[in-house]
């Protein structure tokens, strides 16, 4: 597939026609959309790439209000994924509203009305994906904030795609976008209740292993990460025979013990803070309770 990059800029038209020109550009890119902004001094630029069923747009604009109203269209109109790169924007759909700082991302359904507002100059990268994309579930993430700590792979991909200039740079653009979205927002697997619990146990425990350094790791933070309830998280941990807090503490202490044995020169304080303990005295107490000896003397028992 060939890759064609199109660039549009309000500087090419007279000042009094800029807003009307921009509305035409926005409508041709995002569908039924209206941009309202002070006509005096309004300026904007858009770089657009169409490839297969996916469209990527990099938008820079002076302050404006945007309304999209695709109500009644087919559900296949899909989603917009919006990465806020400059300024602060407020986006809402239905009864949900999110405020995005630079480097944060959210999703909006393209077939339902939405609103976007920014009071300062703004830059946003927008990826439109079709609604029939299998294996991707974005509905639970509509108007929800996702930062670099949540979806670093997808944010990095969007930034890289925004730099595309020719088809030679990224010939598999569409496939990469779908693969990354499936990885970050997988559709629920069709499974029996038992299989579903086992699937969630695997996902949750993998998340714990990769976030033991986070002092805020808890049933609540896990629930927020996966858009499930804390009660369900506790049900998942019940399969391990421990509460969420006890399981996390046990994994942290096990890793702490392994590190103390592996490197006699490593400071106890460094190990404790690296594994999510924000209070050194608390770490020392729970370590002694678990292993029957202080952390500083533990390596001597090897």
C-alpha positions as CSV (number, residue, x, y, z in Angstrom):
1,X,0.0,0.0,0.0
2,X,1.2,3.5,-0.8
3,X,1.5,6.1,1.8
4,X,0.4,9.7,1.1
5,X,1.0,12.5,3.5
6,X,-1.2,15.5,3.2
7,X,-0.6,18.8,4.9
8,X,-3.1,21.6,5.4
9,X,-2.4,25.0,7.0
10,X,-4.7,28.1,7.6
11,X,-1.8,30.4,6.6
12,X,-2.7,29.7,2.9
13,X,-6.0,31.5,3.1
14,X,-7.2,35.0,4.0
15,X,-7.7,35.7,7.8
16,X,-11.5,36.0,7.4
17,X,-11.8,32.6,5.8
18,X,-9.4,30.6,8.0
19,X,-12.1,29.2,10.4
20,X,-14.3,28.1,7.5
21,X,-11.4,26.6,5.7
22,X,-10.3,24.7,8.8
23,X,-13.9,23.3,9.4
24,X,-13.7,21.9,5.9
25,X,-10.3,20.3,6.5
26,X,-11.5,18.9,9.9
27,X,-14.7,17.5,8.4
28,X,-12.8,15.7,5.6
29,X,-10.5,14.1,8.2
30,X,-12.7,13.4,11.2
31,X,-16.3,13.3,9.7
32,X,-19.2,15.4,11.1
33,X,-17.3,17.9,13.2
34,X,-17.6,21.6,14.0
35,X,-14.7,23.9,15.2
36,X,-15.6,27.1,17.0
37,X,-12.8,29.6,17.8
38,X,-12.2,33.4,17.8
39,X,-11.8,34.3,14.1
40,X,-9.2,36.9,14.9
41,X,-5.7,35.3,15.0
42,X,-7.0,31.8,14.5
43,X,-4.4,29.5,13.1
44,X,-4.0,25.7,12.7
45,X,-2.1,23.0,10.8
46,X,-2.9,19.4,10.1
47,X,-0.8,16.6,8.7
48,X,-2.8,13.6,7.6
49,X,-1.9,10.1,6.5
50,X,-4.4,7.6,5.2
51,X,-3.5,4.0,4.9
52,X,-6.1,1.2,4.5
53,X,-8.7,1.5,7.2
54,X,-6.6,3.7,9.5
55,X,-6.1,7.5,9.5
56,X,-3.4,9.3,11.5
57,X,-3.6,13.1,11.9
58,X,-1.2,15.5,13.7
59,X,-3.1,18.7,14.6
60,X,-1.7,22.0,15.9
61,X,-4.2,24.7,16.7
62,X,-4.8,27.9,18.5
63,X,-7.5,27.8,21.3
64,X,-10.8,26.3,20.1
65,X,-13.8,24.2,20.9
66,X,-14.6,21.1,18.9
67,X,-17.9,19.3,18.6
68,X,-18.4,16.0,16.9
69,X,-21.9,14.6,16.3
70,X,-21.9,11.3,14.4
71,X,-25.0,10.1,16.2
72,X,-27.0,7.6,14.2
73,X,-24.0,6.5,12.1
74,X,-23.0,2.9,11.9
75,X,-21.0,1.5,14.8
76,X,-18.3,0.6,12.3
77,X,-17.2,4.3,12.5
78,X,-14.9,3.1,15.3
79,X,-12.7,5.0,17.7
80,X,-10.5,8.1,17.8
81,X,-7.4,7.7,20.0
82,X,-6.1,11.1,20.9
83,X,-2.6,11.8,22.3
84,X,-2.3,15.3,23.8
85,X,1.2,16.6,23.1
86,X,1.0,20.3,24.0
87,X,-1.2,22.3,26.3
88,X,-4.1,21.0,28.3
89,X,-7.3,19.7,26.7
90,X,-10.6,18.7,28.1
91,X,-12.5,15.9,26.3
92,X,-16.0,14.5,27.0
93,X,-18.4,12.0,25.7
94,X,-21.7,11.0,27.2
95,X,-21.4,11.4,31.0
96,X,-17.6,11.0,31.0
97,X,-15.0,13.8,30.9
98,X,-11.3,13.7,31.0
99,X,-8.6,16.4,31.3
100,X,-5.4,15.6,29.5
101,X,-2.0,17.0,30.1
102,X,0.9,16.7,27.7
103,X,1.8,13.0,27.1
104,X,-1.6,11.6,28.1
105,X,-4.0,9.8,25.8
106,X,-7.7,8.9,25.7
107,X,-10.3,7.3,23.4
108,X,-13.5,8.6,22.0
109,X,-16.1,6.7,19.9
110,X,-16.4,8.2,16.4
111,X,-20.1,7.3,16.1
112,X,-21.2,9.3,19.1
113,X,-21.2,13.0,19.9
114,X,-18.2,14.3,21.7
115,X,-16.6,17.6,22.8
116,X,-13.0,18.8,22.9
117,X,-11.9,22.1,24.4
118,X,-8.5,23.7,24.8
119,X,-7.9,27.3,26.1
120,X,-4.3,27.4,25.0
121,X,-2.4,26.5,21.8
122,X,-2.7,22.7,21.5
123,X,-1.0,19.9,19.6
124,X,-2.7,16.5,19.4
125,X,-2.0,13.3,17.5
126,X,-5.2,11.5,16.4
127,X,-5.5,7.9,15.3
128,X,-8.8,6.8,13.8
129,X,-9.4,3.0,13.9
130,X,-12.4,1.2,12.5
131,X,-15.0,-0.3,14.8
132,X,-14.8,-3.8,13.3
133,X,-11.2,-4.2,14.4
134,X,-11.2,-7.7,16.0
135,X,-9.4,-8.3,19.3
136,X,-9.5,-4.6,20.4
137,X,-11.8,-3.3,23.2
138,X,-11.8,0.5,23.7
139,X,-15.3,1.1,24.9
140,X,-14.3,0.7,28.6
141,X,-11.6,3.4,28.0
142,X,-13.8,6.1,26.5
143,X,-12.8,9.5,28.0
144,X,-10.4,7.8,30.4
145,X,-6.9,9.1,31.0
146,X,-3.9,6.9,30.0
147,X,-0.4,8.2,30.7
148,X,3.0,7.0,29.7
149,X,3.0,4.6,32.6
150,X,-0.1,2.8,31.3
151,X,0.5,2.5,27.6
152,X,4.1,3.4,26.9
153,X,4.3,1.2,23.8
154,X,1.2,2.8,22.1
155,X,2.2,6.4,22.9
156,X,5.7,5.8,21.6
157,X,4.2,4.2,18.4
158,X,1.9,7.2,17.8
159,X,4.8,9.6,18.1
160,X,6.9,7.6,15.7
161,X,4.0,7.3,13.2
162,X,3.5,11.1,13.4
163,X,6.9,11.5,11.9
164,X,6.1,9.5,8.7
165,X,7.0,11.3,5.5
166,X,7.0,8.5,2.9
167,X,5.8,4.9,2.5
168,X,9.4,3.7,2.6
169,X,9.7,4.7,6.3
170,X,6.9,2.4,7.6
171,X,5.2,0.1,5.1
172,X,3.3,-1.8,7.8
173,X,1.8,1.2,9.4
174,X,-1.8,-0.2,9.6
175,X,-0.7,-3.6,10.9
176,X,1.5,-2.0,13.6
177,X,-1.3,0.2,14.8
178,X,-3.7,-2.7,15.2
179,X,-1.1,-5.0,16.9
180,X,-0.2,-2.3,19.4
181,X,-3.9,-1.5,20.2
182,X,-4.6,-5.2,20.7
183,X,-1.7,-5.5,23.1
184,X,-2.8,-2.4,25.1
185,X,-6.6,-2.9,25.0
186,X,-7.3,-6.6,24.4
187,X,-10.9,-7.6,23.9
188,X,-12.2,-10.0,26.6
189,X,-11.7,-13.6,25.7
190,X,-14.7,-15.8,25.3
191,X,-14.2,-18.3,28.1
192,X,-16.1,-20.2,30.8
193,X,-16.2,-18.5,34.2
194,X,-13.3,-20.8,35.4
195,X,-11.2,-20.0,32.4
196,X,-12.0,-16.3,32.8
197,X,-10.7,-16.3,36.3
198,X,-7.5,-18.1,35.3
199,X,-7.0,-15.6,32.5
200,X,-7.4,-12.7,34.8
201,X,-5.1,-14.4,37.4
202,X,-2.4,-14.6,34.8
203,X,-2.8,-11.0,33.7
204,X,-3.0,-9.6,37.2
205,X,0.1,-11.5,38.5
206,X,2.1,-10.5,35.5
207,X,1.1,-6.9,36.2
208,X,2.2,-7.3,39.8
209,X,5.6,-8.7,38.8
210,X,6.3,-5.7,36.6
211,X,5.2,-3.1,39.1
212,X,6.6,-4.3,42.4
213,X,8.7,-1.1,42.4
214,X,5.6,1.0,42.6
215,X,4.8,2.0,46.2
216,X,1.1,2.5,45.2
217,X,0.7,-1.0,43.9
218,X,-2.6,-2.4,45.4
219,X,-5.9,-4.0,44.6
220,X,-7.3,-0.5,43.9
221,X,-4.5,0.4,41.5
222,X,-4.7,-2.9,39.7
223,X,-8.5,-2.5,39.4
224,X,-8.0,1.0,37.9
225,X,-5.4,-0.3,35.5
226,X,-7.6,-3.0,34.0
227,X,-11.0,-1.1,34.5
228,X,-12.3,-3.8,36.8
229,X,-13.6,-3.6,40.3
230,X,-11.4,-4.0,43.4
231,X,-13.8,-6.8,44.5
232,X,-13.0,-8.8,41.3
233,X,-9.3,-8.2,42.0
234,X,-9.7,-9.8,45.4
235,X,-11.5,-12.7,43.8
236,X,-8.5,-13.2,41.5
237,X,-6.0,-13.1,44.4
238,X,-8.2,-15.6,46.3
239,X,-7.0,-18.2,43.7
240,X,-3.5,-17.7,45.1
241,X,-4.6,-18.4,48.7
242,X,-3.6,-14.9,49.8
243,X,-5.0,-11.4,49.9
244,X,-3.7,-8.9,47.3
245,X,-1.7,-7.1,50.0
246,X,-0.2,-10.3,51.4
247,X,0.8,-11.5,47.9
248,X,2.5,-8.3,46.9
249,X,4.4,-8.1,50.2
250,X,5.5,-11.7,49.9
251,X,6.8,-11.1,46.3
252,X,8.7,-7.9,47.4
253,X,10.3,-9.7,50.4
254,X,11.3,-12.7,48.3
255,X,13.0,-10.4,45.7
256,X,14.6,-8.4,48.4
257,X,16.1,-11.5,50.0
258,X,17.4,-12.7,46.6
259,X,19.0,-9.3,45.9
260,X,20.7,-9.2,49.3
261,X,22.2,-12.6,48.8
262,X,23.2,-11.9,45.2
263,X,25.1,-8.7,46.0
264,X,26.7,-8.3,49.5
265,X,27.7,-4.7,48.7
266,X,24.1,-3.5,47.9
267,X,22.7,-1.3,50.5
268,X,19.5,-2.4,52.3
269,X,18.0,1.0,51.8
270,X,18.4,0.8,48.0
271,X,16.8,-2.7,47.9
272,X,13.9,-1.5,50.0
273,X,13.1,1.6,47.9
274,X,13.6,-0.2,44.6
275,X,11.0,-2.7,45.6
276,X,8.3,-0.2,46.5
277,X,8.9,0.2,50.2
278,X,8.6,3.9,51.0
279,X,9.3,3.4,54.8
280,X,12.7,1.8,55.6
281,X,11.7,0.9,59.2
282,X,8.5,-0.8,57.9
283,X,10.7,-2.9,55.5
284,X,13.0,-3.9,58.3
285,X,10.2,-5.0,60.5
286,X,8.4,-7.1,57.9
287,X,11.7,-8.6,56.7
288,X,12.7,-9.7,60.2
289,X,9.2,-11.1,60.7
290,X,9.3,-13.1,57.5
291,X,12.9,-14.4,57.7
292,X,13.7,-14.3,61.4
293,X,16.7,-12.1,61.0
294,X,17.4,-8.5,60.1
295,X,17.9,-7.6,56.4
296,X,21.5,-6.4,57.1
297,X,22.4,-9.8,58.6
298,X,20.4,-12.0,56.2
299,X,23.2,-12.3,53.7
300,X,25.4,-13.7,56.5
301,X,23.1,-16.7,56.9
302,X,23.8,-17.9,53.4
